[in-house]
Amino acid sequence: MPLVRIGMIRGRSTENTRAIADAVQQPLIDVLKIPERDRFQIITQHDPTEIIALDAGLGFERTTSGAVIVHIFTQHGSTTRDKQRLYRTLAQRLAAAGVDGKDLFVSSFENGPEDWSFADGRAQYVEGDLAVPGH
């Protein structure tokens, strides 16, 4: 945990896709202090017409082939400062993987320990098999 969805425009190499996935994972480890093997990522590639990501009125342009959308589902407990640091670190790491900062869109969603099942239809946080992060 967290669960991360990474959406991008189709056409990136396998190596670049992995570099992007790695660049998303490392800030979660560094900033949110998740364990290294706590990695759950869903990567999808889309045709350019299947991702529409404008600027929310901020006055910048995204490239037509470079959009990367990162949606992070995680446990309650991150401060606003942690999230701002996470967003900055994600942008820095992804820049090293060839993603322009203007092409990056990040959304973070928090929920509770009762909202997670890692296997066998059981809520491992609730049942005590896993320690609840931050507790």
Beta strands, then each sheet from edge to edge (+ up, - down):
strand 1: 3-9
strand 2: 40-46
strand 3: 68-75
strand 4: 104-111
sheet 1: 2+ 1+ 3- 4-
end
